[in-house]
Amino acid sequence: MTPADRERRHAALSDCEEVRPGWLGQPANALSSLAFVAAAVPIWRVSRRPGRRAWAAVAAASAFEGLGSVLYHGPGTASGKVVHDVGLVALAAASVAVAVDDPASARPTPVAATLTAAAVAMHVLSRTDGPLCSCRSPIQGHAVFHVLAAAATVAAAHGR
């Protein structure tokens, strides 16, 4: 398979980072996905508090999404995309469950809202062909999005 064939077959082409040879096709995007795995730890701790049990599902979904995102941005296979997408749906569903179980958690806090807005803006602006896309940069906008989104989830869990 030529490098051009590999790039055409990589699932995460819309996320700007140039696809490189090897298991970590998009190293910045793949490694930054681990922010969701790291975020699962403080979210899990929140879930141990009385009345906050629903956050356990968010912690589990965050860890699963992080691993799925590593597969999506790393090898970039179709199966990696499926794991990524299932994790994303699970994280969204778990977040809805938190809002139903604890409506006070659904109110945006200043820190969580700011981090979420920054994550959404970075996601939109750093897409392939977006104004912040620089496919060979060691710092990728989509990687920054991963970190901001994970931090927003932790801030929401902590009520900040």
PEVEN-V261011 format. One line per field, one symbol per residue. ss: DSSP state (a for helix, b for strand, c for the rest). phi: phi as a letter, one per 30 degrees, with the letter a starting at -180 (. if undefined). burial: b if it has 24 or more other C-alpha atoms within 12 Angstrom, else e. A space follows every 50 residues. Layout:
BEGIN
ss: ???
phi: ???
burial: ???
END
This chain:
BEGIN
ss: ccaaaaaaacccaaacccccccccccaaaaaacaaaaaaaaaaaaaaccc ccccaaaaaaaaaaaaaaaaaaaccccaaaaaaaaaaaaaaaaaaaaaaa acaaaacccaaaaaaaaaaaaaaaacccccccccccccccaaaaaaaaaa aaaaaaaccc
phi: .deddddddddcddcidedcdjdcebddddddddeddddddddeddddde iceddddddddddddddddddddddidddddddedddddddddddddddd dbedddddcedddddddddddddddcdeiddcdbdcddccedddeedddd ddddddddic
burial: eeeeeebeebbbbbbbbbbbeeebbbbbbbbbbbbbbbbbbbbbebbeee ebbbbbbbbbbbbbbbbbbbbbbbbbbeebbbbbbebbebbeebbeebee eeeebeeeeeebbebbebbbebbebbbbeeebbebeeebbbbbbbbbbbb bbbbbbbbbe
END
